[in-house]
Amino acid sequence: MGDERVKTEVLQTINLFQVLPKLVVFDLDYTIWPFYCECHSKREMPSLYPHVKGILYALKDKGIDVAIASRSPTPDIAKTFLDKLGIQSMFVAQEIFSSWTHKTEHFQRIHRRTKIPYTDMLFFDDEDRNIKAINNMGATSILVENGVNQQAFRQGLVEFSQKSKASEKAGSSGKNKKK
């Protein structure tokens, strides 16, 4: 499926939701691409999972920021791959460093840089421990098994919307209303 077609379909999905995240955060390895960076060389040409570029372009079109939270021990390779794929400039924050903190430190840095509350973030990762830790910080977190695709993205928007409605009923305020 081509990037433009995916982008169009993702935009249609986004338009179904009244409440949207202000920031969507992606892991790298086995979330946006099907490999571990540290098992590859900077000289190689990486590939993304089939729906990733279309999803990123749709988010950009809707004015929703995107960021990276990766525990890769080879940030130089990861950044080279993002550049080779032509997507490095799309991310408002790139927290790529080895850590034992289940990405909590990554999210603290992203929050400090963007000033976006965790409750306004949607996160995709392939590791359950990261999903649990970031959920506990207040972000909506979605476990992906074979990379981010349209189905996982839609699930993320559904869960984000449900969480937002629940917090609104509890007296919280202002999410990113539909643009």
C-alpha positions as CSV (number, residue, x, y, z in Angstrom):
1,M,0.0,0.0,0.0
2,G,1.5,3.4,-1.1
3,D,2.4,6.1,1.4
4,E,-0.2,8.5,-0.2
5,R,-3.0,6.0,0.1
6,V,-2.1,5.2,3.7
7,K,-1.9,9.0,4.5
8,T,-5.4,9.5,3.0
9,E,-6.9,6.6,5.0
10,V,-5.2,7.7,8.2
11,L,-6.5,11.3,7.7
12,Q,-10.0,9.9,7.3
13,T,-9.5,7.9,10.6
14,I,-8.2,11.0,12.4
15,N,-11.3,13.0,11.3
16,L,-13.6,10.5,13.1
17,F,-12.3,11.7,16.5
18,Q,-13.2,14.8,18.4
19,V,-10.3,14.7,20.7
20,L,-6.8,14.2,19.4
21,P,-3.3,13.8,21.1
22,K,-1.0,16.8,20.9
23,L,2.0,14.5,20.5
24,V,2.4,11.0,19.2
25,V,5.6,9.3,20.3
26,F,7.1,6.3,18.6
27,D,9.7,3.7,19.6
28,L,12.1,2.8,16.7
29,D,13.1,-0.9,16.8
30,Y,10.3,-3.2,15.8
31,T,7.9,-0.3,16.0
32,I,8.6,1.9,13.0
33,W,11.2,-0.5,11.4
34,P,11.6,-4.2,11.5
35,F,15.0,-4.6,13.1
36,Y,17.4,-3.6,15.9
37,C,19.7,-0.7,14.9
38,E,22.6,-2.3,16.7
39,C,22.5,-5.3,14.4
40,H,23.1,-3.1,11.3
41,S,25.7,-0.8,9.8
42,K,25.3,2.9,9.0
43,R,26.1,2.0,5.4
44,E,22.9,-0.1,5.0
45,M,19.7,1.3,3.6
46,P,16.9,0.8,6.2
47,S,13.3,0.2,5.6
48,L,10.1,1.2,7.5
49,Y,7.1,-0.9,8.2
50,P,4.6,-0.3,5.3
51,H,2.2,2.1,7.0
52,V,4.7,4.2,8.9
53,K,5.4,7.0,6.4
54,G,1.7,7.5,5.6
55,I,0.9,7.8,9.3
56,L,3.7,10.3,9.9
57,Y,2.6,12.4,6.9
58,A,-1.0,12.3,8.1
59,L,0.0,13.5,11.6
60,K,2.1,16.3,10.1
61,D,-0.9,17.4,7.9
62,K,-3.1,17.5,11.0
63,G,-0.6,19.6,12.9
64,I,0.0,16.8,15.5
65,D,3.6,16.7,16.6
66,V,5.7,13.5,16.6
67,A,8.6,12.4,18.7
68,I,10.9,9.4,19.2
69,A,11.6,7.5,22.5
70,S,14.1,4.7,21.9
71,R,16.5,2.8,24.2
72,S,18.8,2.0,21.3
73,P,22.5,1.6,22.3
74,T,23.4,2.9,18.9
75,P,21.8,6.4,18.5
76,D,24.3,7.3,15.8
77,I,23.0,4.4,13.6
78,A,19.3,5.3,14.4
79,K,19.8,8.9,13.5
80,T,21.6,8.0,10.3
81,F,18.7,5.7,9.4
82,L,16.1,8.4,10.1
83,D,18.1,10.7,7.8
84,K,18.4,8.1,5.0
85,L,14.6,7.5,5.2
86,G,14.0,11.3,4.9
87,I,12.0,11.5,8.2
88,Q,14.5,12.8,10.7
89,S,13.2,16.4,10.5
90,M,9.6,15.4,11.2
91,F,10.3,14.8,14.9
92,V,10.0,17.6,17.5
93,A,12.0,15.5,19.9
94,Q,14.4,12.5,19.4
95,E,15.3,10.8,22.7
96,I,17.5,8.0,21.6
97,F,19.8,6.6,24.3
98,S,20.4,3.4,26.2
99,S,18.6,3.3,29.5
100,W,17.3,0.9,32.2
101,T,14.4,3.2,33.0
102,H,11.7,1.7,30.7
103,K,11.6,5.0,28.8
104,T,10.4,7.1,31.7
105,E,13.6,9.3,31.4
106,H,12.9,9.6,27.7
107,F,9.4,10.9,28.3
108,Q,10.6,13.3,31.0
109,R,12.9,14.8,28.5
110,I,10.3,14.9,25.8
111,H,7.9,16.6,28.3
112,R,10.5,19.2,29.3
113,R,11.3,20.0,25.7
114,T,7.7,20.1,24.4
115,K,5.8,21.2,27.5
116,I,3.1,18.8,26.5
117,P,1.4,17.0,29.4
118,Y,1.7,13.2,29.4
119,T,-2.1,13.0,29.2
120,D,-1.9,14.6,25.8
121,M,0.5,12.0,24.5
122,L,-0.1,8.8,22.5
123,F,2.8,6.3,22.5
124,F,3.5,3.2,20.4
125,D,6.1,0.6,21.4
126,D,6.7,-3.2,21.0
127,E,7.7,-3.9,24.6
128,D,5.1,-4.4,27.3
129,R,7.3,-3.1,30.1
130,N,7.6,0.3,28.3
131,I,3.8,0.4,27.7
132,K,3.1,-0.2,31.4
133,A,5.7,2.4,32.6
134,I,4.5,5.1,30.2
135,N,0.8,4.4,30.9
136,N,1.6,5.0,34.6
137,M,2.9,8.4,33.7
138,G,-0.4,9.3,32.1
139,A,0.2,8.8,28.4
140,T,-2.0,6.5,26.3
141,S,0.3,3.6,25.3
142,I,-0.3,1.0,22.6
143,L,1.6,-2.3,22.3
144,V,2.4,-3.2,18.7
145,E,3.4,-6.7,17.6
146,N,4.4,-6.2,14.0
147,G,5.1,-2.5,13.9
148,V,2.8,0.5,13.8
149,N,0.1,0.1,11.2
150,Q,-3.3,1.6,10.5
151,Q,-5.1,-0.8,12.9
152,A,-2.7,0.0,15.8
153,F,-3.0,3.7,15.1
154,R,-6.8,3.6,15.1
155,Q,-6.7,1.6,18.4
156,G,-4.4,4.3,19.8
157,L,-6.9,7.1,18.9
158,V,-9.8,5.1,20.3
159,E,-8.0,4.5,23.6
160,F,-6.8,8.1,23.7
161,S,-10.3,9.3,23.2
162,Q,-11.8,7.0,25.8
163,K,-9.1,8.0,28.3
164,S,-9.8,11.7,27.6
165,K,-13.5,11.3,28.0
166,A,-13.0,9.5,31.3
167,S,-10.7,12.3,32.6
168,E,-13.1,15.0,31.4
169,K,-15.9,13.3,33.5
170,A,-13.5,13.3,36.4
171,G,-13.1,17.1,36.0
172,S,-9.9,17.4,33.9
173,S,-9.9,19.9,31.1
174,G,-8.6,20.7,27.6
175,K,-7.3,18.3,25.1
176,N,-6.4,19.0,21.6
177,K,-9.7,19.6,19.9
178,K,-10.1,18.6,16.3
179,K,-8.4,21.0,13.9
